[in-house]
C-alpha cells in the first residue's frame, strides 16, 4: 500500500516558525532554550527557533554524560557553529551518578531515565537564567509510541515538531539546511554506548510512521491495517504501545469533586484578562 507522508516543506517551515514566535511572545518572553543533542530532532528545532526568534535569542545546551559519544558532541557543535547561536556545555555526569552509584545493579533503562530528567533539570535552570522558554524536540512517532521519559525529554513549554512523523522531520531538516551527517545517521538517544532507537524499539521508524499514520491520522482499525499489508504482530505491538503510553500524552488526571475542575471544566482563561 502506498502511504504518502510527504509535506510541503516551505509551508510547514513557515507554520512552525510562526508557531514558535507566537507562542513565546504571547507569554511575554522573547527567548528560547533547548538541548542540542547532536540528533536530527533537536537540530531541526534549533534551526526553526533561530529563524523564528533570531540566533541571539536561542540558547543551545549540550549536556553530555560520561558515556555519551564524541560524535554526538561534535554533531551538536556543528549545529551550534552553523547557526552561530549562544551555547553552554553542562555535563550531567556528577548529577546523575549521585543516584546511579547508589544502586550498583541499576538497569540501563533506569539510568537512561535519570539522565533524561537531569537534562531537563538543567534546561529549566537555564530557562530561568536565560529568561527563555524550553522547547521540546520530540517528534510525532516518538510521542505516539511513548518513546520518551516522563518529566525528562517529554517536558517542555512548547513543541514545534510534535506533529511531524520521523520521515517528515527528515524532509524538513533537509529543507532548512541541517547537515547531512546528522540527517543520515542512525537515531539514538545516546543514553548508553551503542544504543539506537530502532534497536531498542524492535522496528524501524519508517515502519512505525506508515502504520501510525493509518491508525491515528486515517483512523484505520487494526484489521484494516493488516488488510493493508502490515504484519498482525507488528500492528498489535504498536497498538499496545500507543494505548499503554497514553498517560504520557495528557496531563495527570484530577479527581473531580466540584463543578469547575482544572483541566476538565476550567479550560480557557479568556475571561481572566488574556
Buried (B, 14 or more C-beta within 10 A) or exposed (E): EEBEBEBEBEEBBEEBBEBBBEBBEEEEBBBBBBBBBBBBBBBBBBBBBBBBBEBEBBBBBBBBBEBBBEBBBEBBBBBBEBBEBBBBBBBBBEBBBEBBEEEEEEEEEEBBBBBBBBBBBBBBEBBEEBBBBBBBBBBBBBBBBBBBBBEBBBBBBBBBBBBBBBBBBBBBBEBBEBBEEBBEBEBBBBBBEEBEBBEBBEBEBBBBBBBBBBBEEEEBEBEBBBEBEBEEEBBEBBBEBBEEBEEBEEEEEEEEEEEEEEEEEEEEEEEEEE
